[in-house]
């Protein structure tokens, strides 16, 4: 996948805000991998902040909405994984500062 396209996808994902924490899923470190196949399906591998997160479907809907704004994206496949588990270490410096995490 081209670096420009990956940047576009990650940029779109920065518009997806975790409703509980109010920070986007990229800076929270929830997005583990992005890829796109030849058919134009964007494949997102990600996790959630907790296994029982009731907002998973809401976040997936927001991801689909954000990515369908990109002309290259024909379909979206979100794969939620629990390994490796999410922790505060995955967060960007920006997210840690915004949430007051040391």
DRENZAZA-324146 format. One record per residue: residue number from 1; x, y, z of N, C-alpha, C, O in turn. Coordinates in steps of 0.2 Angstrom, whole numbers, plus 2048, in hexadecimal, padded with zeros to 3 digits. Atoms other than C-alpha are relative to their C-alpha. Layout:
! residues N
+-----+------+------+------+-------+-------+-------+------+------+------+------+------+------+
: seq : n.xx : n.yy : n.zz : ca.xx : ca.yy : ca.zz : c.xx : c.yy : c.zz : o.xx : o.yy : o.zz :
+-----+------+------+------+-------+-------+-------+------+------+------+------+------+------+
: NUM :    X :    Y :    Z :     X :     Y :     Z :    X :    Y :    Z :    X :    Y :    Z :
...
+-----+------+------+------+-------+-------+-------+------+------+------+------+------+------+
This chain:
! residues 102
+-----+------+------+------+-------+-------+-------+------+------+------+------+------+------+
: seq : n.xx : n.yy : n.zz : ca.xx : ca.yy : ca.zz : c.xx : c.yy : c.zz : o.xx : o.yy : o.zz :
+-----+------+------+------+-------+-------+-------+------+------+------+------+------+------+
:   1 :  804 :  7FA :  800 :   800 :   800 :   800 :  804 :  806 :  800 :  80A :  806 :  804 :
:   2 :  7FD :  7FA :  800 :   806 :   811 :   7FC :  800 :  804 :  806 :  7FB :  804 :  80A :
:   3 :  800 :  7FC :  7FA :   80C :   81C :   80A :  7FB :  806 :  800 :  7F8 :  807 :  805 :
:   4 :  805 :  7FA :  800 :   801 :   82B :   804 :  7F9 :  7FD :  802 :  7F5 :  800 :  805 :
:   5 :  806 :  803 :  7FE :   7F2 :   81F :   805 :  7FF :  7FE :  807 :  7FA :  800 :  80A :
:   6 :  800 :  802 :  7F9 :   7F6 :   819 :   816 :  7FF :  806 :  804 :  7FB :  806 :  809 :
:   7 :  801 :  7FA :  7FC :   7F8 :   82B :   81C :  7F9 :  802 :  7FF :  7F6 :  805 :  804 :
:   8 :  807 :  7FE :  801 :   7E7 :   82F :   814 :  7FB :  7FC :  805 :  7F7 :  7FF :  808 :
:   9 :  804 :  805 :  7FC :   7DF :   820 :   81D :  801 :  802 :  808 :  7FC :  803 :  80B :
:  10 :  7FF :  7FE :  7F9 :   7E7 :   825 :   82E :  7FE :  807 :  801 :  7FB :  808 :  807 :
:  11 :  803 :  7F9 :  7FF :   7E2 :   837 :   82B :  7F9 :  800 :  801 :  7F6 :  803 :  805 :
:  12 :  808 :  800 :  7FF :   7D0 :   832 :   829 :  7FE :  7FD :  807 :  7FA :  7FF :  80A :
:  13 :  802 :  803 :  7FA :   7D1 :   827 :   838 :  801 :  804 :  806 :  7FE :  803 :  80C :
:  14 :  7FF :  7FB :  7FA :   7D7 :   836 :   843 :  7FA :  804 :  801 :  7F9 :  807 :  806 :
:  15 :  807 :  7FD :  7FF :   7C5 :   83C :   840 :  7FB :  7FC :  804 :  7F6 :  7FE :  806 :
:  16 :  805 :  805 :  7FC :   7BE :   82D :   84A :  802 :  801 :  807 :  808 :  7FF :  809 :
:  17 :  7FF :  7FF :  7F9 :   7BD :   832 :   85C :  7FD :  7FB :  804 :  7F7 :  7F9 :  804 :
:  18 :  802 :  804 :  7FB :   7BC :   826 :   86A :  7FB :  803 :  804 :  7FD :  808 :  808 :
:  19 :  805 :  7FC :  7FD :   7AC :   82B :   872 :  801 :  801 :  808 :  7FF :  806 :  80B :
:  20 :  7FE :  800 :  7F9 :   7B2 :   827 :   884 :  805 :  804 :  802 :  805 :  808 :  807 :
:  21 :  7FA :  7FC :  7FE :   7C2 :   82F :   883 :  801 :  807 :  7FD :  805 :  80B :  7FF :
:  22 :  800 :  7FA :  803 :   7BF :   83D :   877 :  807 :  801 :  7FC :  808 :  807 :  7FA :
:  23 :  7F9 :  7FF :  804 :   7D0 :   83A :   86D :  7FF :  7FB :  7FA :  7FB :  7F6 :  7FB :
:  24 :  801 :  805 :  806 :   7D1 :   832 :   85C :  804 :  7FA :  801 :  808 :  7F9 :  805 :
:  25 :  7FD :  807 :  7FF :   7D5 :   820 :   85A :  807 :  7FF :  7FE :  80A :  7FA :  800 :
:  26 :  7F9 :  800 :  802 :   7E5 :   823 :   851 :  805 :  802 :  806 :  80A :  7FE :  808 :
:  27 :  7FC :  7FE :  7FB :   7ED :   82D :   85F :  7FF :  7FC :  806 :  804 :  7FC :  80A :
:  28 :  800 :  805 :  7FA :   7E6 :   821 :   86C :  804 :  7FA :  7FF :  805 :  7F6 :  804 :
:  29 :  7FC :  806 :  802 :   7F0 :   813 :   863 :  7FB :  7FA :  7FF :  7FE :  7F5 :  800 :
:  30 :  805 :  805 :  801 :   7E0 :   809 :   860 :  801 :  7FC :  7F9 :  7FF :  7F7 :  7F8 :
:  31 :  7FF :  802 :  807 :   7E5 :   807 :   84D :  807 :  7FC :  800 :  80C :  800 :  801 :
:  32 :  7FA :  804 :  801 :   7F2 :   7F9 :   84B :  803 :  7FF :  7F9 :  809 :  7FF :  7F8 :
:  33 :  7FE :  801 :  807 :   7F2 :   7F7 :   838 :  7FB :  803 :  7FC :  7F5 :  802 :  7FD :
:  34 :  805 :  7FF :  805 :   7EA :   7FE :   829 :  803 :  7FE :  7F9 :  809 :  7FE :  7F8 :
:  35 :  7FE :  803 :  806 :   7EB :   7F6 :   818 :  7FA :  801 :  7FB :  7F5 :  803 :  7FD :
:  36 :  805 :  800 :  805 :   7E2 :   7F6 :   807 :  801 :  7FB :  7FB :  807 :  7FB :  7F9 :
:  37 :  7FF :  804 :  805 :   7DF :   7E9 :   7FB :  7FF :  803 :  7F9 :  7FD :  808 :  7F8 :
:  38 :  801 :  7FE :  807 :   7DE :   7EA :   7E8 :  7F9 :  802 :  7FE :  7F8 :  806 :  7F9 :
:  39 :  807 :  7FE :  802 :   7CB :   7EB :   7E8 :  7FE :  806 :  804 :  7F8 :  808 :  803 :
:  40 :  801 :  7F9 :  7FC :   7CC :   7FB :   7F3 :  7FC :  7FF :  807 :  7F9 :  803 :  809 :
:  41 :  802 :  801 :  7FA :   7C7 :   7F3 :   803 :  805 :  802 :  805 :  80B :  7FF :  805 :
:  42 :  7FC :  7FE :  7FA :   7CF :   7FC :   812 :  7FF :  7FB :  806 :  7FA :  7FA :  808 :
:  43 :  800 :  804 :  7FB :   7D4 :   7F0 :   81F :  803 :  803 :  806 :  809 :  804 :  806 :
:  44 :  7FD :  7FD :  7FA :   7D6 :   7F7 :   831 :  800 :  7FB :  805 :  7FB :  7F7 :  807 :
:  45 :  7FF :  805 :  7FA :   7DD :   7EC :   83F :  801 :  805 :  806 :  805 :  809 :  806 :
:  46 :  800 :  7FB :  7FB :   7D9 :   7F5 :   84F :  7FE :  7FC :  807 :  7FC :  7F6 :  806 :
:  47 :  802 :  802 :  7FA :   7D5 :   7F2 :   861 :  7FB :  805 :  803 :  7FA :  80B :  801 :
:  48 :  804 :  7FC :  7FC :   7C9 :   7FA :   86E :  804 :  801 :  807 :  808 :  7FD :  809 :
:  49 :  7FD :  7FF :  7F9 :   7CE :   802 :   87F :  7FF :  7FA :  805 :  803 :  7F9 :  809 :
:  50 :  802 :  805 :  7FB :   7C5 :   7F4 :   888 :  7FC :  7FB :  7FC :  7F8 :  7FC :  7F7 :
:  51 :  803 :  805 :  803 :   7BE :   7E3 :   883 :  7F8 :  801 :  800 :  7F5 :  7FF :  7FB :
:  52 :  807 :  7FF :  7FF :   7AD :   7E8 :   889 :  7FD :  806 :  7FD :  7F7 :  808 :  7FF :
:  53 :  801 :  7FA :  802 :   7AD :   7F8 :   880 :  7F9 :  800 :  7FC :  7F9 :  7FD :  7F7 :
:  54 :  807 :  800 :  804 :   79A :   7FB :   87B :  800 :  804 :  7FA :  7FB :  804 :  7F6 :
:  55 :  800 :  7FB :  806 :   79F :   808 :   86E :  804 :  7FD :  7FA :  805 :  801 :  7F5 :
:  56 :  7FD :  803 :  805 :   7A8 :   7FC :   863 :  7FC :  801 :  7F9 :  7FF :  803 :  7F4 :
:  57 :  804 :  7FF :  806 :   79A :   7FC :   856 :  800 :  807 :  7FD :  800 :  809 :  7F7 :
:  58 :  800 :  7F9 :  801 :   799 :   80F :   857 :  807 :  802 :  7FC :  807 :  806 :  7F7 :
:  59 :  7F9 :  7FE :  803 :   7AC :   811 :   853 :  801 :  7FD :  7F9 :  803 :  800 :  7F5 :
:  60 :  7FF :  803 :  806 :   7AB :   804 :   845 :  7FC :  804 :  7FB :  7FE :  805 :  7F5 :
:  61 :  804 :  7FC :  805 :   79D :   80E :   83D :  803 :  807 :  7FE :  803 :  809 :  7F9 :
:  62 :  7FC :  7FA :  801 :   7A7 :   81E :   83F :  806 :  7FF :  7FB :  807 :  803 :  7F7 :
:  63 :  7FA :  802 :  804 :   7B6 :   816 :   837 :  7FE :  7FF :  7F9 :  801 :  802 :  7F4 :
:  64 :  803 :  801 :  807 :   7AB :   810 :   828 :  7FF :  807 :  7FD :  800 :  809 :  7F7 :
:  65 :  802 :  7F9 :  803 :   7A4 :   822 :   826 :  806 :  804 :  7FE :  806 :  807 :  7F9 :
:  66 :  7FA :  7FC :  801 :   7B5 :   82A :   827 :  804 :  7FE :  7FA :  806 :  802 :  7F6 :
:  67 :  7FC :  803 :  805 :   7BE :   81E :   81B :  7FC :  801 :  7F9 :  7FF :  801 :  7F4 :
:  68 :  803 :  7FF :  806 :   7B0 :   81F :   80E :  800 :  807 :  7FD :  7FE :  808 :  7F7 :
:  69 :  7FF :  7FA :  803 :   7B4 :   831 :   80C :  806 :  800 :  7FB :  807 :  805 :  7F7 :
:  70 :  7FA :  800 :  805 :   7C4 :   82C :   803 :  7FE :  7FC :  7FA :  7FB :  7F7 :  7FA :
:  71 :  802 :  802 :  807 :   7C2 :   829 :   7F0 :  803 :  7F9 :  7FF :  7FF :  7F5 :  7FB :
:  72 :  7FD :  807 :  801 :   7CD :   819 :   7F1 :  7FD :  7FB :  803 :  7FD :  7F5 :  801 :
:  73 :  803 :  805 :  7FB :   7C3 :   810 :   7FE :  7F9 :  7FE :  7FD :  7F5 :  802 :  7FC :
:  74 :  807 :  803 :  802 :   7B5 :   805 :   7F7 :  7FD :  7FC :  805 :  7F7 :  7FC :  805 :
:  75 :  803 :  804 :  7FB :   7B2 :   7FA :   806 :  805 :  801 :  806 :  80B :  803 :  806 :
:  76 :  7FC :  800 :  7FA :   7B8 :   7FA :   818 :  7FF :  7FA :  804 :  7FA :  7F7 :  805 :
:  77 :  800 :  806 :  7FC :   7BD :   7EB :   823 :  803 :  801 :  806 :  80A :  802 :  806 :
:  78 :  7FD :  7FF :  7FA :   7C0 :   7EE :   835 :  801 :  7FA :  804 :  7FC :  7F6 :  806 :
:  79 :  7FF :  806 :  7FC :   7C8 :   7E0 :   83F :  802 :  802 :  807 :  808 :  805 :  808 :
:  80 :  7FE :  7FF :  7F9 :   7C8 :   7E2 :   852 :  803 :  7FB :  803 :  801 :  7F5 :  803 :
:  81 :  7FC :  805 :  7FD :   7D5 :   7D9 :   85A :  801 :  802 :  808 :  801 :  807 :  80A :
:  82 :  7FF :  7FF :  7F9 :   7D9 :   7D7 :   86D :  808 :  7FE :  802 :  809 :  7FF :  808 :
:  83 :  7F9 :  801 :  7FF :   7EB :   7D2 :   86B :  805 :  803 :  7FB :  804 :  802 :  7F5 :
:  84 :  7FE :  7FF :  7F9 :   7F6 :   7DB :   86E :  7FB :  805 :  803 :  7F8 :  809 :  800 :
:  85 :  805 :  7FC :  7FD :   7EB :   7E3 :   87B :  802 :  807 :  800 :  808 :  809 :  801 :
:  86 :  7FF :  7F9 :  800 :   7E9 :   7F6 :   87B :  803 :  802 :  807 :  800 :  7FF :  80C :
:  87 :  7FE :  7FD :  7FA :   7F2 :   800 :   889 :  802 :  807 :  7FF :  803 :  809 :  7F9 :
:  88 :  7FF :  7F9 :  801 :   7F6 :   812 :   88C :  807 :  801 :  7FD :  808 :  806 :  7FA :
:  89 :  7F9 :  7FF :  803 :   808 :   80F :   885 :  7FF :  801 :  7F8 :  803 :  803 :  7F5 :
:  90 :  801 :  7FF :  807 :   800 :   80E :   874 :  7FE :  807 :  7FE :  7FE :  809 :  7F8 :
:  91 :  802 :  7F9 :  802 :   7FA :   820 :   875 :  805 :  805 :  7FE :  80B :  804 :  800 :
:  92 :  7FC :  7FB :  802 :   802 :   82E :   86C :  802 :  805 :  806 :  7FE :  805 :  80B :
:  93 :  7FE :  7FB :  7FB :   80B :   83C :   876 :  7FA :  805 :  801 :  7F8 :  807 :  807 :
:  94 :  806 :  7FC :  800 :   7FC :   847 :   871 :  7FA :  7FE :  804 :  7F7 :  801 :  809 :
:  95 :  806 :  803 :  7FC :   7EF :   83B :   878 :  801 :  800 :  807 :  7FD :  801 :  80C :
:  96 :  7FF :  800 :  7F9 :   7F8 :   839 :   888 :  800 :  807 :  804 :  7FD :  807 :  809 :
:  97 :  800 :  7F9 :  7FD :   7FA :   84C :   88B :  7F8 :  802 :  801 :  7F6 :  804 :  806 :
:  98 :  807 :  7FE :  7FF :   7E7 :   84E :   887 :  7FC :  7FD :  805 :  7F8 :  800 :  808 :
:  99 :  803 :  804 :  7FB :   7E2 :   841 :   893 :  804 :  800 :  807 :  801 :  7FD :  80C :
: 100 :  7FC :  7FF :  7FA :   7EF :   846 :   8A0 :  803 :  7F9 :  803 :  804 :  7F8 :  809 :
: 101 :  7FD :  806 :  7FE :   7F7 :   835 :   8A0 :  808 :  801 :  800 :  80B :  804 :  7FB :
: 102 :  7F9 :  7FF :  800 :   809 :   834 :   8A5 :  804 :  7F9 :  7FF :  80A :  7F9 :  7FF :
+-----+------+------+------+-------+-------+-------+------+------+------+------+------+------+
